[in-house]
Every structure is written in C-alpha cells, then in structure tokens.
Amino acid sequence: MTYITSTASDNGQASITIYFEQGTDPDLAAVNVQNLVSQSSALLPQEVIQTGVTVRKSQNSTLLMLFLYSDNPEYNGRFIQNYANINVIPQIQRISGVGEATVYGAQTYSMRIWLKPDVMASYGIDPTEITAALTDQNIDAAPGELGDNSNQTFQYTLKYAGRLDSPEEFSNIIIRSQNGQILRLRDIAEVELRSLNYSVLSRLGNNEAVVVSIS
C-alpha cells in the first residue's frame, strides 16, 4: 500500500480509497482489504452495518462512459435505471478487466416516505419511532407451525405475506395504538414509489437517461 484517502459527505455516505504500488495483484489486495474491513466491523455504528460496507477494486481512471435512454416516453429514467441494474450492469461487471460499473441518473426504485414534521410534532413522534415501526412490521420471518408435538392429526406451517411491496401497504403501518385509536403511517407521512435519490439528473437530448461509468 502507498497511501489512503477518504471523503465523507453530509448525506451519510463515505468513501475510503486505498492505493497500491504498481504491479500489486489486485485480487490479493482486495482480499486483504476485505479481511481488515471485517475485523473493523464491530467498531462501526449499527446504522452503518445495516447500510453495508462494500469493497471494490478498480483503477482510479474511467475507462468508458455509456448513456442509456429510450425514445419511448413511457420509459422514464427510473425504468431505464432499473432495467440497467437487472440486465446491463451484471453483464458489464462479468467482463474481464472491469473493476467497477457505476450508474448515475434517476437511480433505482425506492419506497419514499416523506414525513410531515408539523403533524409529527403534534403527536410527539420522532423519526426513530417510525423507523422502529418499519423494522418491526416489514420483515421476512418464519412464523412457525401449528400442531407440532401434540395429539393433533395434522401439522400446519404458518405463512404470511412477508415484506411489504406497495405504497398502500406501507401507508397502513401502525405507528401507535391506544384505547382503540390507531395512528398509521399515512397520517403523518406521504408514501410513494419513486427514486432512491434526486442528486443526479441526466438527459441525452430531450430523453431521460442514465450514465454508466466503467473503471
């Protein structure tokens, strides 16, 4: 290793770049970095561990940039981004010599929850209470079985829908319940299926597009 640089932004993302001497085996270097990152995971905040730490190898120069767009106005930037993530990016990353393929543009689909601070203040609710409700009511788990170790003739496996899919399902999440009164997420927020973030907007002519940067 020669030196390390790091950058952090106010949106909660950080990047640490480790440079190696010319001729270093990039596969071995990536393994060594990954091992050290694993040893340091216990020191990271729980929120960082939940979001995830990714280790990737690449040169520090861009090899190629691609624009993806559609002449059909029904396919907006989010649709193209989602298509690229499923059908294009994995194929590019399998090419020998490609270290990283980064997509800039409309970003992929995400369930956006736009909180209403004035309404939350009237109920005395803070974002951590909403996060706890989302974690508790939007999970994948095995509920269990009925009739196990009993005199019942049949044994039944319990099933449930699993993770929520639509804005309507997220809107029905219960934040508080008291004395027969139920406060749901839709009462204190607007929920919609939109982009993961809005920091980048790319166009090619008059068409929404996404940019793929290959290193």
N, C-alpha and C positions, 0 to 999 in steps of 0.2 A: 504494500500500500504506500502511496506517496502522500496524499492528504485527503481531508474530508471537508465538505462544505454543507451547510444546512440553511434552509429557508423555512419560514413559517408565516402564514397569513392569518388575518383576523376572521376567516371563515372556518377555522378549526382544522385546516389541513397543514401538514408539514412534510418536507422532503429532505432527506439526507442523502448526499451523493458521495460515494467513496471512489477515489481514483487509484488505479493500479499502474505499475510500471509497464511499459511496452513489452509485449511478449508473454505476459501473465496468462495462464489458462483461465478463460472467463468462466468456464463451468466450475472449476475448483474454487475460484474466487467467490462465486455466487453461493456455493455450498458453505464456505467458511463464514460469509456474512450472515447467511440464514441461521447457522448454528449459534452465532453470537447474539442475533436478534432473539432467538428462542430463549437463551439464557437471561435476557433482559426483560422478557415479557412480564415477569412477576413484579417488576418495578413500575410498570406503566399503569396509569389510571384505568379503572374498569371500563370507562366510556371509550377509551382508545382501543382496548382489547375487543370490545363489541364491534367497533367500526372495522377493525382489522389493520394489520401491518403487512404490506406487500413488498417483496424483494424481487427486483427485476434487473437483468443485465442488459446494457446497451452502450454503444458509443455515444459520445456527447455531441455528435453532429447528426442532423436529419438527412436521411438518405433519399427520401421521396415523400411527396405530399399528394394525396388524391382527393378529388371532390366527388361526392356522390349526391345526385339530385334526381328528380323526376319531373317530366313535363306534365304529368297528370296532377292537377291541383288538389285532388282528393288525398294525395300522399304528402303530408306536411313533413317538417323536419323531424318531429318525434317518430313518425312512422319509419322514415328512412334510417334514422339512428338505430331504432330497434331492429330493423332488417339487417343493418350492417353488423350489429353486435351478434346476431344469430348466424348469418350466412357468409359474411365477408371477413370480419376480423379473425375468427378462428382459422380460416384458410390461410390468411396472410401470416399469422403467427407460426404456422407449421412450416413455412418456407425456411430452408437452411440459410443462416446468416441474419435473420430478422431477430432483433432483441426485444423490440417493443413496438406496438402499434397503438397510438393514442388517438382518440376520437375527440374532435372539437365541433360543437354545433348545438343543436337543440337538446342534446342529452336524451337519455333513455326515459321511458315512462316511470313515473313515481306517484305514489299516493300523497298528495299535498294536503296538509292540514293547516289552514290559515286561522290562527287564533284571534279572538276578539278581546283585547286587553280590558276594555271598559266593562264588558259583561263578566269576564273572569273576576275582576276586582269586586263587582257587586256580590258575587258568591264567595269571595275569599279563596279563590282557586289559583294555584301557581302551576307552571308547566310541569314540574316534577310529578304532580298528582295525575296529570294527563298521561305522561309517559308511563307511569305505573299501571294505569288502566289499560293502555295499549299493550304493554308487555303481558299483562295478566289475561287479557281476553282475545289476544291474537297469537295463538301458539299452535304448534304441532305436538301432539302427545298421544299416548295410548291410554284411553280411559279405563280399560280393564275388562273384566269378564263377570258374567252372572252365572251362578250355579257351580262354581268351582269348589271342590272339596265339600260337597253337600249331598243330600239324598235326592236331588233333582235328576230327572232322566236326561235332560239336555243341558248343554253348556253353551252360553251365548257370548260372543265377543261384541263389546260395545264399540260403536263407531260414531264419529261426529264429523262435521264439515271441515274442521281444520282451520287453516289460516283464512283470514277474510280476503275477499277479492275485489269487491265493488265499493264505490264511494258510499252507497246506501248502507252496506254492511258496517263500514267504519263509522258512519254517522250515528248508528244505533248503539255504539259502545256506551255502556253505563259508566258515568263518572262518579255519581253519588246516588244513594238510595236511602231514604229516611222517611218513616211514617207514611209509607205508600206513595211518596213523591219521588219521581225518578228524573235525574238530570243526565241527559245524554250529550254526546259529543257535538251533535248538530246544534245544540242550544248555545254553545259557547265558541263554535268554530264553523268555518266553511270547509267542506271536504270535496276534493275533485282530483281526477286522474290527469295529471299534467306532466311537465318536465321535471327532471331531478334538480336542475338549477337553471338560472337565467343569466349567467355571467357571460356567455358567448352567443352571438347571433351571426350566422354565416349565410351568405347568399352567393349564387352563381347566376349573374344576370338578374332576372326577376323571380327566380326559383329559390325556395328554401333549400339549403344544402347542409351536408356535414363534411368536415375535413378530417382525413385520416393522415396522421403524421407517422412515418415509419423510420425507425432508427435501427 
